[in-house]
Amino acid sequence: MGDEIALSQRTFSQNDSVIVNRHSNSRSSYPITDINTAVMPMSLSPCINTVTNQFCAICGDKSTGKHYGAASCDGCKGFFRRSVRKKHNYACRLNKNCIIDKDKRNQCRFCRLRKCERVGMKREAVQNERDCIRNRRHSYDAQNNPSGISINILLHAEKTSNEEIHDTANKKVATLDDVSCSMNKQLRKQVEWAKKIPAFANLPITDQVALLKAHAGESLLIGVCHRSCRLNDVLLLGNDYQILRQNSEIEMNHLSNRIMDELIKPLKEIQMDDTEFACLKAIVVLDPTSKELDSIATVKELRYQVQLILEDYINDSQYDSRGRFGQILLMLPILQSISWQMIEVIQYANTFGMMQIDDFLKEVLLGGCKCVLNTVKSSSWVHRGPGMI
């Protein structure tokens, strides 16, 4: 009888080894998520832990490491952090036994949070991390960032430099000259926007000019997208006019359709909010590669600060924030591409007398387009003094 038991134990151990080896060599997407319930020899546990740590213990997605005490993906890590920080009290609409996997993890927050804690995530680890970050940020702001830049500053700059448009029913269809007038108005507001950001206003006057001119087109596009995101097939200008998808001005048709399809549509899909728009605009303007810029290191640091602000805001505000930061930044090359096309259309219309453009618009918008005019520092702008910036 004893020999039979020993033989049975050896057979189980051998079969178990085969199972473990099969898991370790397999490329299957099915993870081992409950290692504590398995009966394994102690000598095999390191192999099992290595395999298990490749996957999120909560949903089975690919793990990015050990977070708050358990191997988890960024999505579950962020969910647990937000749930603890904001002290959410979730409720399960079923029997408190919902399936939590990669595809269904967002369906029940109660069961997801409970599973986070069951696999070993610690609430106190979130609080300790928050205290460390708070202390580190306070030290950083006090020592290296005397001018300061924050969400409140960016939102205040947007609010004070842009008037709210409440009624869109009586808007007129814009002509090319109406578009020119709107651009002129919005670029002057862009100067007012810059004055409201102390970190920007503290830069040398020539650097302020260089930054505002370098990406004036992208700034205009961000503004029209922000105003138009709640509308369908309409671009809302900064005056009393609008551009419809089927526009009578053939020169604007292709450009306006690109703005609606390549910018506004994806921004609607991710439901980009006011704070994210404000951060995106600041990231665009604070370009350390801008021509004729002297304070390169300072501008680079300011842009980095805004990126951190945006990333932290997304992580703290969004339920499932994975990939959102990247989605927003991926709008930058599209903004640049459409901006170049817009400047070419404006230059063409101006050359052939189809659009009236004053000196200010030429100086700020067209002066930075390599395909039209050489980039020349405008002494007239500098001589106007700080009041213009």
Short mmCIF file of the C-alpha atoms (twelve columns), coordinates in Angstrom:
data_MODEL
# 
_entry.id   MODEL 
# 
loop_
_atom_site.group_PDB 
_atom_site.id 
_atom_site.type_symbol 
_atom_site.label_atom_id 
_atom_site.label_alt_id 
_atom_site.label_comp_id 
_atom_site.label_asym_id 
_atom_site.label_seq_id 
_atom_site.Cartn_x 
_atom_site.Cartn_y 
_atom_site.Cartn_z 
_atom_site.pdbx_PDB_model_num 
ATOM 1   C CA . MET A 1   0.000   0.000  0.000   1 
ATOM 2   C CA . GLY A 2   2.850   2.388  0.869   1 
ATOM 3   C CA . ASP A 3   4.551   1.604  -2.446  1 
ATOM 4   C CA . GLU A 4   1.341   2.480  -4.328  1 
ATOM 5   C CA . ILE A 5   1.081   5.859  -2.551  1 
ATOM 6   C CA . ALA A 6   4.710   6.656  -3.289  1 
ATOM 7   C CA . LEU A 7   4.249   5.687  -6.933  1 
ATOM 8   C CA . SER A 8   1.122   7.842  -7.148  1 
ATOM 9   C CA . GLN A 9   2.983   10.826 -5.676  1 
ATOM 10  C CA . ARG A 10  5.854   10.395 -8.136  1 
ATOM 11  C CA . THR A 11  3.396   10.148 -11.042 1 
ATOM 12  C CA . PHE A 12  1.586   13.320 -9.904  1 
ATOM 13  C CA . SER A 13  4.871   15.181 -9.572  1 
ATOM 14  C CA . GLN A 14  5.980   14.136 -13.055 1 
ATOM 15  C CA . ASN A 15  2.659   15.113 -14.632 1 
ATOM 16  C CA . ASP A 16  2.749   18.388 -12.738 1 
ATOM 17  C CA . SER A 17  6.199   19.124 -14.129 1 
ATOM 18  C CA . VAL A 18  4.894   18.532 -17.624 1 
ATOM 19  C CA . ILE A 19  2.064   20.972 -16.999 1 
ATOM 20  C CA . VAL A 20  4.434   23.610 -15.671 1 
ATOM 21  C CA . ASN A 21  6.851   23.174 -18.569 1 
ATOM 22  C CA . ARG A 22  4.010   23.335 -21.024 1 
ATOM 23  C CA . HIS A 23  2.897   26.656 -19.537 1 
ATOM 24  C CA . SER A 24  6.397   28.090 -19.463 1 
ATOM 25  C CA . ASN A 25  7.056   27.204 -23.112 1 
ATOM 26  C CA . SER A 26  3.629   28.003 -24.448 1 
ATOM 27  C CA . ARG A 27  2.698   31.254 -26.123 1 
ATOM 28  C CA . SER A 28  -0.926  30.864 -25.154 1 
ATOM 29  C CA . SER A 29  -2.769  33.965 -23.968 1 
ATOM 30  C CA . TYR A 30  -4.277  32.095 -21.008 1 
ATOM 31  C CA . PRO A 31  -2.468  33.002 -17.789 1 
ATOM 32  C CA . ILE A 32  -2.210  31.197 -14.466 1 
ATOM 33  C CA . THR A 33  -3.878  33.749 -12.237 1 
ATOM 34  C CA . ASP A 34  -4.488  31.838 -8.998  1 
ATOM 35  C CA . ILE A 35  -1.198  30.211 -8.112  1 
ATOM 36  C CA . ASN A 36  -2.073  29.865 -4.431  1 
ATOM 37  C CA . THR A 37  -4.760  27.283 -5.175  1 
ATOM 38  C CA . ALA A 38  -2.459  24.967 -7.128  1 
ATOM 39  C CA . VAL A 39  -0.760  22.013 -5.466  1 
ATOM 40  C CA . MET A 40  2.850   22.228 -6.611  1 
ATOM 41  C CA . PRO A 41  6.161   21.051 -5.241  1 
ATOM 42  C CA . MET A 42  8.130   23.866 -3.645  1 
ATOM 43  C CA . SER A 43  11.030  23.331 -6.024  1 
ATOM 44  C CA . LEU A 44  8.816   24.378 -8.937  1 
ATOM 45  C CA . SER A 45  7.387   27.576 -7.420  1 
ATOM 46  C CA . PRO A 46  10.023  29.987 -8.886  1 
ATOM 47  C CA . CYS A 47  9.144   28.769 -12.380 1 
ATOM 48  C CA . ILE A 48  5.452   29.223 -11.708 1 
ATOM 49  C CA . ASN A 49  5.922   32.719 -10.272 1 
ATOM 50  C CA . THR A 50  7.939   33.762 -13.316 1 
ATOM 51  C CA . VAL A 51  5.153   32.639 -15.621 1 
ATOM 52  C CA . THR A 52  2.413   34.157 -13.449 1 
ATOM 53  C CA . ASN A 53  4.124   37.539 -13.173 1 
ATOM 54  C CA . GLN A 54  3.954   37.907 -16.930 1 
ATOM 55  C CA . PHE A 55  0.215   38.392 -16.606 1 
ATOM 56  C CA . CYS A 56  -2.056  40.662 -14.612 1 
ATOM 57  C CA . ALA A 57  -3.374  38.775 -11.588 1 
ATOM 58  C CA . ILE A 58  -6.668  40.663 -11.859 1 
ATOM 59  C CA . CYS A 59  -7.679  40.530 -15.534 1 
ATOM 60  C CA . GLY A 60  -5.055  38.346 -17.222 1 
ATOM 61  C CA . ASP A 61  -3.746  41.096 -19.493 1 
ATOM 62  C CA . LYS A 62  0.016   41.491 -19.920 1 
ATOM 63  C CA . SER A 63  1.593   42.575 -16.642 1 
ATOM 64  C CA . THR A 64  3.842   45.622 -16.490 1 
ATOM 65  C CA . GLY A 65  5.297   44.648 -13.122 1 
ATOM 66  C CA . LYS A 66  4.370   44.402 -9.480  1 
ATOM 67  C CA . HIS A 67  2.158   47.298 -8.414  1 
ATOM 68  C CA . TYR A 68  0.898   47.871 -4.860  1 
ATOM 69  C CA . GLY A 69  1.771   44.266 -3.986  1 
ATOM 70  C CA . ALA A 70  0.532   42.286 -7.001  1 
ATOM 71  C CA . ALA A 71  1.520   41.684 -10.616 1 
ATOM 72  C CA . SER A 72  -0.832  43.803 -12.692 1 
ATOM 73  C CA . CYS A 73  -1.330  45.670 -15.949 1 
ATOM 74  C CA . ASP A 74  -1.343  49.466 -16.127 1 
ATOM 75  C CA . GLY A 75  -5.127  49.494 -16.447 1 
ATOM 76  C CA . CYS A 76  -5.770  47.620 -13.197 1 
ATOM 77  C CA . LYS A 77  -2.981  49.506 -11.448 1 
ATOM 78  C CA . GLY A 78  -4.578  52.828 -12.396 1 
ATOM 79  C CA . PHE A 79  -8.059  51.595 -11.494 1 
ATOM 80  C CA . PHE A 80  -6.919  50.505 -8.024  1 
ATOM 81  C CA . ARG A 81  -5.028  53.751 -7.436  1 
ATOM 82  C CA . ARG A 82  -7.987  55.939 -8.431  1 
ATOM 83  C CA . SER A 83  -10.438 53.842 -6.427  1 
ATOM 84  C CA . VAL A 84  -8.343  54.169 -3.273  1 
ATOM 85  C CA . ARG A 85  -7.450  57.834 -3.692  1 
ATOM 86  C CA . LYS A 86  -11.019 58.915 -4.364  1 
ATOM 87  C CA . LYS A 87  -12.473 56.481 -1.811  1 
ATOM 88  C CA . HIS A 88  -15.018 55.094 -4.253  1 
ATOM 89  C CA . ASN A 89  -17.781 52.866 -2.935  1 
ATOM 90  C CA . TYR A 90  -18.859 50.628 -5.792  1 
ATOM 91  C CA . ALA A 91  -21.870 48.334 -5.952  1 
ATOM 92  C CA . CYS A 92  -22.321 45.103 -7.874  1 
ATOM 93  C CA . ARG A 93  -25.559 44.825 -9.837  1 
ATOM 94  C CA . LEU A 94  -25.400 41.027 -9.917  1 
ATOM 95  C CA . ASN A 95  -24.238 38.462 -7.340  1 
ATOM 96  C CA . LYS A 96  -20.803 39.894 -6.483  1 
ATOM 97  C CA . ASN A 97  -19.237 37.153 -8.557  1 
ATOM 98  C CA . CYS A 98  -18.623 38.863 -11.896 1 
ATOM 99  C CA . ILE A 99  -15.979 37.606 -14.314 1 
ATOM 100 C CA . ILE A 100 -13.003 39.958 -14.400 1 
ATOM 101 C CA . ASP A 101 -10.889 39.411 -17.498 1 
ATOM 102 C CA . LYS A 102 -9.289  41.561 -20.175 1 
ATOM 103 C CA . ASP A 103 -12.558 42.048 -22.058 1 
ATOM 104 C CA . LYS A 104 -14.979 42.391 -19.121 1 
ATOM 105 C CA . ARG A 105 -12.882 44.158 -16.479 1 
ATOM 106 C CA . ASN A 106 -14.761 47.443 -16.957 1 
ATOM 107 C CA . GLN A 107 -18.230 45.953 -16.470 1 
ATOM 108 C CA . CYS A 108 -18.205 45.703 -12.665 1 
ATOM 109 C CA . ARG A 109 -16.009 47.995 -10.606 1 
ATOM 110 C CA . PHE A 110 -17.015 46.380 -7.326  1 
ATOM 111 C CA . CYS A 111 -15.803 42.927 -8.322  1 
ATOM 112 C CA . ARG A 112 -12.705 44.332 -9.984  1 
ATOM 113 C CA . LEU A 113 -11.682 46.221 -6.850  1 
ATOM 114 C CA . ARG A 114 -12.390 43.216 -4.652  1 
ATOM 115 C CA . LYS A 115 -10.241 41.029 -6.898  1 
ATOM 116 C CA . CYS A 116 -7.438  43.607 -6.746  1 
ATOM 117 C CA . GLU A 117 -7.394  43.252 -2.974  1 
ATOM 118 C CA . ARG A 118 -7.773  39.475 -3.031  1 
ATOM 119 C CA . VAL A 119 -4.659  39.019 -5.181  1 
ATOM 120 C CA . GLY A 120 -2.609  41.153 -2.819  1 
ATOM 121 C CA . MET A 121 -2.938  44.839 -3.683  1 
ATOM 122 C CA . LYS A 122 -2.547  47.013 -0.576  1 
ATOM 123 C CA . ARG A 123 -4.473  50.229 -0.012  1 
ATOM 124 C CA . GLU A 124 -1.728  51.627 2.203   1 
ATOM 125 C CA . ALA A 125 0.751   51.290 -0.677  1 
ATOM 126 C CA . VAL A 126 -1.291  53.808 -2.680  1 
ATOM 127 C CA . GLN A 127 -1.306  56.318 0.172   1 
ATOM 128 C CA . ASN A 128 2.431   55.917 0.750   1 
ATOM 129 C CA . GLU A 129 3.079   56.491 -2.956  1 
ATOM 130 C CA . ARG A 130 0.893   59.583 -2.928  1 
ATOM 131 C CA . ASP A 131 2.770   61.055 0.034   1 
ATOM 132 C CA . CYS A 132 6.112   60.480 -1.705  1 
ATOM 133 C CA . ILE A 133 4.896   62.077 -4.936  1 
ATOM 134 C CA . ARG A 134 3.451   65.055 -3.057  1 
ATOM 135 C CA . ASN A 135 6.727   65.654 -1.245  1 
ATOM 136 C CA . ARG A 136 8.776   65.192 -4.406  1 
ATOM 137 C CA . ARG A 137 6.602   67.576 -6.422  1 
ATOM 138 C CA . HIS A 138 6.673   70.192 -3.684  1 
ATOM 139 C CA . SER A 139 10.471  70.034 -3.602  1 
ATOM 140 C CA . TYR A 140 10.675  70.175 -7.388  1 
ATOM 141 C CA . ASP A 141 8.316   73.119 -7.690  1 
ATOM 142 C CA . ALA A 142 10.026  75.093 -4.964  1 
ATOM 143 C CA . GLN A 143 13.592  74.587 -6.157  1 
ATOM 144 C CA . ASN A 144 13.470  74.229 -9.931  1 
ATOM 145 C CA . ASN A 145 10.229  75.853 -11.013 1 
ATOM 146 C CA . PRO A 146 9.940   79.317 -9.462  1 
ATOM 147 C CA . SER A 147 7.692   80.661 -12.246 1 
ATOM 148 C CA . GLY A 148 5.221   77.780 -12.016 1 
ATOM 149 C CA . ILE A 149 2.791   76.255 -14.484 1 
ATOM 150 C CA . SER A 150 -0.358  74.373 -13.542 1 
ATOM 151 C CA . ILE A 151 -3.745  73.242 -14.771 1 
ATOM 152 C CA . ASN A 152 -5.417  76.236 -13.127 1 
ATOM 153 C CA . ILE A 153 -3.054  78.661 -14.862 1 
ATOM 154 C CA . LEU A 154 -3.649  77.060 -18.273 1 
ATOM 155 C CA . LEU A 155 -7.433  76.975 -17.825 1 
ATOM 156 C CA . HIS A 156 -7.473  80.581 -16.617 1 
ATOM 157 C CA . ALA A 157 -5.488  81.634 -19.686 1 
ATOM 158 C CA . GLU A 158 -7.981  79.880 -21.957 1 
ATOM 159 C CA . LYS A 159 -11.001 81.350 -20.203 1 
ATOM 160 C CA . THR A 160 -9.790  84.951 -20.147 1 
ATOM 161 C CA . SER A 161 -8.538  84.989 -23.728 1 
ATOM 162 C CA . ASN A 162 -11.522 83.278 -25.369 1 
ATOM 163 C CA . GLU A 163 -15.138 84.323 -25.189 1 
ATOM 164 C CA . GLU A 164 -17.805 81.653 -24.901 1 
ATOM 165 C CA . ILE A 165 -20.092 81.181 -27.877 1 
ATOM 166 C CA . HIS A 166 -23.583 80.283 -26.717 1 
ATOM 167 C CA . ASP A 167 -25.791 80.637 -29.804 1 
ATOM 168 C CA . THR A 168 -24.838 78.908 -33.039 1 
ATOM 169 C CA . ALA A 169 -28.229 78.997 -34.731 1 
ATOM 170 C CA . ASN A 170 -27.770 82.437 -36.303 1 
ATOM 171 C CA . LYS A 171 -24.216 81.971 -37.532 1 
ATOM 172 C CA . LYS A 172 -23.558 82.973 -41.125 1 
ATOM 173 C CA . VAL A 173 -21.635 80.896 -43.655 1 
ATOM 174 C CA . ALA A 174 -18.100 82.242 -43.905 1 
ATOM 175 C CA . THR A 175 -16.363 83.561 -46.991 1 
ATOM 176 C CA . LEU A 176 -12.576 83.585 -47.376 1 
ATOM 177 C CA . ASP A 177 -12.455 87.153 -46.068 1 
ATOM 178 C CA . ASP A 178 -14.501 86.110 -43.018 1 
ATOM 179 C CA . VAL A 179 -11.995 83.336 -42.358 1 
ATOM 180 C CA . SER A 180 -9.172  85.871 -42.586 1 
ATOM 181 C CA . CYS A 181 -10.877 88.174 -40.068 1 
ATOM 182 C CA . SER A 182 -11.463 85.270 -37.675 1 
ATOM 183 C CA . MET A 183 -7.816  84.198 -37.879 1 
ATOM 184 C CA . ASN A 184 -6.662  87.745 -37.197 1 
ATOM 185 C CA . LYS A 185 -8.902  87.951 -34.144 1 
ATOM 186 C CA . GLN A 186 -7.838  84.556 -32.785 1 
ATOM 187 C CA . LEU A 187 -4.123  85.229 -33.242 1 
ATOM 188 C CA . ARG A 188 -4.431  88.443 -31.261 1 
ATOM 189 C CA . LYS A 189 -6.190  86.456 -28.542 1 
ATOM 190 C CA . GLN A 190 -3.298  84.019 -28.673 1 
ATOM 191 C CA . VAL A 191 -1.037  86.876 -27.601 1 
ATOM 192 C CA . GLU A 192 -3.395  87.593 -24.691 1 
ATOM 193 C CA . TRP A 193 -3.360  83.900 -23.814 1 
ATOM 194 C CA . ALA A 194 0.442   83.941 -23.581 1 
ATOM 195 C CA . LYS A 195 0.381   86.951 -21.243 1 
ATOM 196 C CA . LYS A 196 -1.737  84.961 -18.756 1 
ATOM 197 C CA . ILE A 197 0.917   82.247 -18.324 1 
ATOM 198 C CA . PRO A 198 3.686   83.565 -16.031 1 
ATOM 199 C CA . ALA A 199 6.209   80.946 -17.119 1 
ATOM 200 C CA . PHE A 200 5.745   82.054 -20.727 1 
ATOM 201 C CA . ALA A 201 5.679   85.769 -19.941 1 
ATOM 202 C CA . ASN A 202 9.008   85.448 -18.104 1 
ATOM 203 C CA . LEU A 203 10.768  84.345 -21.284 1 
ATOM 204 C CA . PRO A 204 12.719  86.954 -23.284 1 
ATOM 205 C CA . ILE A 205 10.473  88.940 -25.609 1 
ATOM 206 C CA . THR A 206 12.214  87.570 -28.700 1 
ATOM 207 C CA . ASP A 207 11.592  84.001 -27.528 1 
ATOM 208 C CA . GLN A 208 7.919   84.738 -26.929 1 
ATOM 209 C CA . VAL A 209 7.637   86.043 -30.474 1 
ATOM 210 C CA . ALA A 210 9.470   83.024 -31.878 1 
ATOM 211 C CA . LEU A 211 7.215   80.545 -30.064 1 
ATOM 212 C CA . LEU A 212 3.956   82.268 -30.975 1 
ATOM 213 C CA . LYS A 213 4.922   82.507 -34.637 1 
ATOM 214 C CA . ALA A 214 6.343   78.990 -34.944 1 
ATOM 215 C CA . HIS A 215 3.035   77.186 -34.389 1 
ATOM 216 C CA . ALA A 216 0.397   79.840 -34.999 1 
ATOM 217 C CA . GLY A 217 -1.371  77.567 -37.480 1 
ATOM 218 C CA . GLU A 218 -1.645  74.664 -35.047 1 
ATOM 219 C CA . SER A 219 -2.949  77.005 -32.339 1 
ATOM 220 C CA . LEU A 220 -5.693  78.218 -34.669 1 
ATOM 221 C CA . LEU A 221 -6.654  74.633 -35.488 1 
ATOM 222 C CA . ILE A 222 -6.829  73.629 -31.822 1 
ATOM 223 C CA . GLY A 223 -9.135  76.585 -31.206 1 
ATOM 224 C CA . VAL A 224 -11.527 75.750 -34.034 1 
ATOM 225 C CA . CYS A 225 -11.579 72.073 -32.993 1 
ATOM 226 C CA . HIS A 226 -12.366 73.004 -29.396 1 
ATOM 227 C CA . ARG A 227 -15.264 75.214 -30.470 1 
ATOM 228 C CA . SER A 228 -16.610 72.688 -32.984 1 
ATOM 229 C CA . CYS A 229 -16.397 69.411 -31.050 1 
ATOM 230 C CA . ARG A 230 -20.021 69.632 -29.914 1 
ATOM 231 C CA . LEU A 231 -21.291 70.206 -33.460 1 
ATOM 232 C CA . ASN A 232 -21.694 68.006 -36.521 1 
ATOM 233 C CA . ASP A 233 -20.181 68.839 -39.925 1 
ATOM 234 C CA . VAL A 234 -19.570 72.453 -38.914 1 
ATOM 235 C CA . LEU A 235 -16.449 74.471 -38.132 1 
ATOM 236 C CA . LEU A 236 -17.264 77.274 -35.723 1 
ATOM 237 C CA . LEU A 237 -15.033 80.297 -36.246 1 
ATOM 238 C CA . GLY A 238 -14.080 82.816 -33.595 1 
ATOM 239 C CA . ASN A 239 -16.436 85.465 -34.964 1 
ATOM 240 C CA . ASP A 240 -20.041 85.298 -36.176 1 
ATOM 241 C CA . TYR A 241 -19.377 82.813 -38.951 1 
ATOM 242 C CA . GLN A 242 -19.167 79.093 -39.578 1 
ATOM 243 C CA . ILE A 243 -17.851 76.769 -42.278 1 
ATOM 244 C CA . LEU A 244 -20.118 73.934 -43.404 1 
ATOM 245 C CA . ARG A 245 -18.854 70.623 -44.750 1 
ATOM 246 C CA . GLN A 246 -20.301 71.378 -48.172 1 
ATOM 247 C CA . ASN A 247 -18.860 74.860 -48.523 1 
ATOM 248 C CA . SER A 248 -19.431 77.140 -51.491 1 
ATOM 249 C CA . GLU A 249 -15.806 78.296 -51.309 1 
ATOM 250 C CA . ILE A 250 -14.095 75.492 -53.195 1 
ATOM 251 C CA . GLU A 251 -10.689 76.548 -51.865 1 
ATOM 252 C CA . MET A 252 -11.820 75.661 -48.327 1 
ATOM 253 C CA . ASN A 253 -13.614 72.389 -49.065 1 
ATOM 254 C CA . HIS A 254 -10.731 69.934 -48.848 1 
ATOM 255 C CA . LEU A 255 -9.127  71.726 -45.915 1 
ATOM 256 C CA . SER A 256 -12.317 71.947 -43.850 1 
ATOM 257 C CA . ASN A 257 -13.104 68.284 -44.519 1 
ATOM 258 C CA . ARG A 258 -9.638  67.280 -43.305 1 
ATOM 259 C CA . ILE A 259 -10.158 69.260 -40.107 1 
ATOM 260 C CA . MET A 260 -13.517 67.574 -39.486 1 
ATOM 261 C CA . ASP A 261 -12.391 64.044 -40.366 1 
ATOM 262 C CA . GLU A 262 -8.792  63.900 -39.130 1 
ATOM 263 C CA . LEU A 263 -8.992  66.168 -36.090 1 
ATOM 264 C CA . ILE A 264 -12.505 66.742 -34.784 1 
ATOM 265 C CA . LYS A 265 -13.758 63.191 -35.341 1 
ATOM 266 C CA . PRO A 266 -11.008 61.457 -33.292 1 
ATOM 267 C CA . LEU A 267 -11.201 64.177 -30.620 1 
ATOM 268 C CA . LYS A 268 -14.935 63.532 -30.318 1 
ATOM 269 C CA . GLU A 269 -14.312 59.804 -30.025 1 
ATOM 270 C CA . ILE A 270 -12.051 60.220 -26.998 1 
ATOM 271 C CA . GLN A 271 -14.259 63.022 -25.596 1 
ATOM 272 C CA . MET A 272 -11.360 65.389 -25.039 1 
ATOM 273 C CA . ASP A 273 -12.174 67.922 -22.321 1 
ATOM 274 C CA . ASP A 274 -11.204 71.545 -21.632 1 
ATOM 275 C CA . THR A 275 -8.172  70.683 -19.510 1 
ATOM 276 C CA . GLU A 276 -6.764  68.348 -22.141 1 
ATOM 277 C CA . PHE A 277 -7.277  70.971 -24.850 1 
ATOM 278 C CA . ALA A 278 -5.484  73.563 -22.704 1 
ATOM 279 C CA . CYS A 279 -2.530  71.234 -22.121 1 
ATOM 280 C CA . LEU A 280 -2.333  70.229 -25.781 1 
ATOM 281 C CA . LYS A 281 -2.225  73.872 -26.837 1 
ATOM 282 C CA . ALA A 282 0.578   74.621 -24.364 1 
ATOM 283 C CA . ILE A 283 2.549   71.583 -25.559 1 
ATOM 284 C CA . VAL A 284 2.227   72.787 -29.157 1 
ATOM 285 C CA . VAL A 285 3.371   76.340 -28.406 1 
ATOM 286 C CA . LEU A 286 6.206   75.391 -26.040 1 
ATOM 287 C CA . ASP A 287 8.320   73.825 -28.764 1 
ATOM 288 C CA . PRO A 288 12.047  73.861 -27.900 1 
ATOM 289 C CA . THR A 289 12.929  73.225 -31.563 1 
ATOM 290 C CA . SER A 290 11.367  76.502 -32.739 1 
ATOM 291 C CA . LYS A 291 13.636  78.625 -34.902 1 
ATOM 292 C CA . GLU A 292 15.347  81.698 -33.455 1 
ATOM 293 C CA . LEU A 293 14.743  80.441 -29.917 1 
ATOM 294 C CA . ASP A 294 17.436  81.225 -27.334 1 
ATOM 295 C CA . SER A 295 15.945  79.762 -24.126 1 
ATOM 296 C CA . ILE A 296 15.881  76.223 -25.472 1 
ATOM 297 C CA . ALA A 297 16.506  74.444 -22.156 1 
ATOM 298 C CA . THR A 298 13.892  76.521 -20.322 1 
ATOM 299 C CA . VAL A 299 11.228  75.925 -22.967 1 
ATOM 300 C CA . LYS A 300 12.054  72.222 -23.054 1 
ATOM 301 C CA . GLU A 301 11.572  72.020 -19.291 1 
ATOM 302 C CA . LEU A 302 8.280   73.947 -19.458 1 
ATOM 303 C CA . ARG A 303 6.928   71.614 -22.113 1 
ATOM 304 C CA . TYR A 304 7.980   68.616 -20.025 1 
ATOM 305 C CA . GLN A 305 6.108   70.063 -17.042 1 
ATOM 306 C CA . VAL A 306 2.942   70.406 -19.121 1 
ATOM 307 C CA . GLN A 307 3.296   66.820 -20.333 1 
ATOM 308 C CA . LEU A 308 3.534   65.631 -16.720 1 
ATOM 309 C CA . ILE A 309 0.507   67.738 -15.788 1 
ATOM 310 C CA . LEU A 310 -1.496  66.209 -18.639 1 
ATOM 311 C CA . GLU A 311 -0.391  62.665 -17.829 1 
ATOM 312 C CA . ASP A 312 -1.229  63.038 -14.123 1 
ATOM 313 C CA . TYR A 313 -4.595  64.599 -14.948 1 
ATOM 314 C CA . ILE A 314 -5.488  61.716 -17.262 1 
ATOM 315 C CA . ASN A 315 -4.426  59.085 -14.722 1 
ATOM 316 C CA . ASP A 316 -6.412  60.739 -11.930 1 
ATOM 317 C CA . SER A 317 -9.537  61.582 -13.926 1 
ATOM 318 C CA . GLN A 318 -10.185 58.787 -16.402 1 
ATOM 319 C CA . TYR A 319 -11.670 55.441 -15.429 1 
ATOM 320 C CA . ASP A 320 -9.558  53.493 -17.944 1 
ATOM 321 C CA . SER A 321 -6.697  55.780 -18.902 1 
ATOM 322 C CA . ARG A 322 -4.534  53.295 -20.793 1 
ATOM 323 C CA . GLY A 323 -3.310  54.803 -24.046 1 
ATOM 324 C CA . ARG A 324 -5.184  58.104 -23.715 1 
ATOM 325 C CA . PHE A 325 -2.048  60.193 -23.191 1 
ATOM 326 C CA . GLY A 326 -0.558  58.695 -26.346 1 
ATOM 327 C CA . GLN A 327 -3.772  59.252 -28.314 1 
ATOM 328 C CA . ILE A 328 -3.676  62.954 -27.504 1 
ATOM 329 C CA . LEU A 329 0.000   63.397 -28.377 1 
ATOM 330 C CA . LEU A 330 -0.512  61.532 -31.658 1 
ATOM 331 C CA . MET A 331 -2.671  64.464 -32.764 1 
ATOM 332 C CA . LEU A 332 0.456   66.644 -33.035 1 
ATOM 333 C CA . PRO A 333 1.707   65.408 -36.444 1 
ATOM 334 C CA . ILE A 334 -1.822  65.636 -37.865 1 
ATOM 335 C CA . LEU A 335 -2.128  69.195 -36.556 1 
ATOM 336 C CA . GLN A 336 1.166   70.091 -38.203 1 
ATOM 337 C CA . SER A 337 0.229   68.521 -41.538 1 
ATOM 338 C CA . ILE A 338 -3.122  70.313 -41.741 1 
ATOM 339 C CA . SER A 339 -1.516  73.561 -40.561 1 
ATOM 340 C CA . TRP A 340 0.944   73.468 -43.454 1 
ATOM 341 C CA . GLN A 341 -1.896  72.896 -45.911 1 
ATOM 342 C CA . MET A 342 -3.929  75.721 -44.365 1 
ATOM 343 C CA . ILE A 343 -1.022  78.163 -44.695 1 
ATOM 344 C CA . GLU A 344 -0.528  77.167 -48.336 1 
ATOM 345 C CA . VAL A 345 -4.228  77.765 -49.059 1 
ATOM 346 C CA . ILE A 346 -4.085  81.172 -47.368 1 
ATOM 347 C CA . GLN A 347 -0.959  82.164 -49.248 1 
ATOM 348 C CA . TYR A 348 -2.494  81.049 -52.556 1 
ATOM 349 C CA . ALA A 349 -5.722  82.957 -51.885 1 
ATOM 350 C CA . ASN A 350 -3.767  86.055 -50.894 1 
ATOM 351 C CA . THR A 351 -1.492  85.903 -53.947 1 
ATOM 352 C CA . PHE A 352 -4.418  85.782 -56.355 1 
ATOM 353 C CA . GLY A 353 -6.502  88.388 -54.527 1 
ATOM 354 C CA . MET A 354 -9.173  86.001 -53.234 1 
ATOM 355 C CA . MET A 355 -8.525  86.825 -49.575 1 
ATOM 356 C CA . GLN A 356 -7.561  90.057 -47.848 1 
ATOM 357 C CA . ILE A 357 -4.770  89.561 -45.314 1 
ATOM 358 C CA . ASP A 358 -3.405  92.414 -43.197 1 
ATOM 359 C CA . ASP A 359 0.229   92.847 -42.157 1 
ATOM 360 C CA . PHE A 360 -0.288  91.312 -38.718 1 
ATOM 361 C CA . LEU A 361 -1.646  88.068 -40.164 1 
ATOM 362 C CA . LYS A 362 1.117   87.932 -42.764 1 
ATOM 363 C CA . GLU A 363 3.752   88.507 -40.114 1 
ATOM 364 C CA . VAL A 364 2.514   85.985 -37.565 1 
ATOM 365 C CA . LEU A 365 1.032   83.239 -39.721 1 
ATOM 366 C CA . LEU A 366 2.766   83.334 -43.078 1 
ATOM 367 C CA . GLY A 367 6.154   84.391 -41.764 1 
ATOM 368 C CA . GLY A 368 6.775   80.929 -40.350 1 
ATOM 369 C CA . CYS A 369 5.978   78.921 -43.474 1 
ATOM 370 C CA . LYS A 370 9.109   77.687 -45.213 1 
ATOM 371 C CA . CYS A 371 7.255   76.975 -48.439 1 
ATOM 372 C CA . VAL A 372 6.051   80.572 -48.769 1 
ATOM 373 C CA . LEU A 373 8.335   83.065 -47.053 1 
ATOM 374 C CA . ASN A 374 11.725  82.895 -45.404 1 
ATOM 375 C CA . THR A 375 11.596  82.942 -41.641 1 
ATOM 376 C CA . VAL A 376 12.584  86.486 -40.724 1 
ATOM 377 C CA . LYS A 377 12.584  87.984 -37.267 1 
ATOM 378 C CA . SER A 378 10.142  90.864 -37.277 1 
ATOM 379 C CA . SER A 379 11.670  93.915 -35.606 1 
ATOM 380 C CA . SER A 380 8.293   95.658 -35.618 1 
ATOM 381 C CA . TRP A 381 6.805   93.069 -33.283 1 
ATOM 382 C CA . VAL A 382 9.689   93.325 -30.860 1 
ATOM 383 C CA . HIS A 383 9.574   97.138 -30.830 1 
ATOM 384 C CA . ARG A 384 5.923   97.094 -29.841 1 
ATOM 385 C CA . GLY A 385 7.086   96.152 -26.359 1 
ATOM 386 C CA . PRO A 386 5.813   93.770 -23.690 1 
ATOM 387 C CA . GLY A 387 2.248   95.017 -23.941 1 
ATOM 388 C CA . MET A 388 1.783   93.151 -27.194 1 
ATOM 389 C CA . ILE A 389 2.935   89.875 -25.681 1 
# 
